[in-house]
Amino acid sequence: MEEKKRDIYGDNYLDDYPSYLDADKFKTREKVNVSAVVYGAGLALALTFVALVLGFLWAQAVESVDYSMLVDLGLAGSVLFGAFKGGQRARSLGLIHGALTGAAYSVTGILILAVLLPVNWLGALETVLIAVVLGGLGGVAGVNFYASRGSTAWRRSRQNKPDERFDDYDEFLTRQ
């Protein structure tokens, strides 16, 4: 029986490690979560509808309102929030999930609007591009917000020193 080879440390067996050729199977490949994109786009469409109704009611009550600015702010806010929540649900690939959420939101909104009214297609393309950029930003923020909530490192306060031997190392820190 052949003795197993030992590495330079003498305690790890080289035969127990996978070869570098098999390292590809350990990679995780992230996939696009379609339900997160649909959830974010649906939430953004619902928020847009609510914002447009509230903006219309406010414009009726106050006569000197720039309604186009209200619409633009409502659209931008709802796509940011929808992509944020979609990115939180996806938990990875925030830029891609957010951009897809923005694209799905804007294309769906434009198609709904095209059924009811004539559409300026050049303005619609501009709206799609803006929604994709804002969705990407919201998706990145959502994934990072979710990741920061999962980490407890920022919540830990400075612990009291267990005994006096740590004084030599921590003299520069202020004492509580």
Disulfide bonds with the S-S distance in Angstrom:
none
